[in-house]
Amino acid sequence: MAHNIAVERTTAPKKKPEASSLVFGKQFTDHMFIMEYTEGQGWHDMRIVPYQPISLDPAAKVFHYGQTVFEGMKAYKTPGGSALLFRPFKNLQRLNRSNARLSIPPVDEDLAMAALKKLLEIDEDWIPTDEGTSLYIRPFIISTEATLGVSPSESYYFIIILSPVGSYYAEGINPVTIYVESEYVRAVPGGVGNAKTGGNYAAGLKAQEEASGKGYSQVLWLDGVHRKYIEEVGSMNVFFKIAGKVVTPALNGSILDGVTRDSVLQVLKHWGIDVEERAVSIDELVEAYRKGTLEEAFGTGTAAVISPIGELNWRGDKLTLNGGRTGPLSARVYDFMTGIQRGTVEDPFGWIVRLESAVNR
Ligand SMILES: *Cc1c(COP(=O)(O)O)cnc(C)c1O
């Protein structure tokens, strides 16, 4: 299907940053995609324009009631110079699931893919080429109607911005330390924990700040009802290796259905490793730790791909995993996944979408 996307190119291209100076989410490319939704008219005015500020009425609903969703994915350059996307349709499908939960009208996934593809073609030179670097893609939707009444907005912006990002592990893959949160909760079943929406992050900042103050880089959330089952870490799903088996919390309605999580599950099964998706309690982890069978833990998410966990702090007790070093399974999954993403490892799953063919499913 041909999509009518207007293009206005910048007359003042920015200087591209050095790969070594890239900081996550601080620099943006020359262009962005934007389209608008108006009740009765649907999505319209698809256009690629120079990256620029947007102007909104102070009464726009997004500022007051947080009716907004977002996505996060990456484009990679192969050593041979082609641009690759990793399972982009999974992200667009999830965007629409988040939309449904936040009463935001759906976007046509093929149109969104065509828009992304066109934007990436225009800003292709912004995809960094150094090992470990990529172009982070942030699609998002905000409600723009200027009324303070609490009801779904009648107008929206859908925007895609792009940000070159450096290697997450500048000094090699290093384990993070995690504070298991016992006071605050992030989500409950029936809430919005399984939607990618800003409010989940706003609600988590306080716990994150307190954990940072204690020297921990992230928070591990427990379920909001029993306060005992593992949910996820900050912006990552979480996996544990216990007595040779891998377990990850099942999708219970309050955690995010991560694309990396789903991919890691498939990779582990492909390798013949036993994996279970089920409820995992903090008591089970402590018990396994005491018995010496809590072998490894790692987080999964688009930003870091795999983030090994070196320590869990549970009510002041420090559980050191694999001697605080990256475990062999975490390292193996990291190498395999990042290899597929950069096109240096054969992709047996059909996950890679080449930029040239990104409009074909
Ligand atoms: C985005 C996100 C993840 C990771 O999802 P990926 O699709 O793997 O990037 C996990 N948890 C939360 C809360 C998230 O927002």
The ligand as a Gaussian input file, in Angstrom:
#p B3LYP/6-31G(d) Opt

LIG

0 1
 C       10.035000      -1.415000      27.408000
 C        9.964000      -2.137000      28.702000
 C       10.532000      -3.412000      28.903000
 C       11.379000      -4.111000      27.856000
 O       10.706000      -4.386000      26.676000
 P       11.519000      -4.660000      25.324000
 O       10.451000      -4.814000      24.313000
 O       12.289000      -5.907000      25.542000
 O       12.399000      -3.476000      25.117000
 C       10.332000      -4.047000      30.115000
 N        9.643000      -3.458000      31.100000
 C        9.100000      -2.227000      30.963000
 C        8.339000      -1.645000      32.086000
 C        9.250000      -1.530000      29.763000
 O        8.726000      -0.316000      29.634000

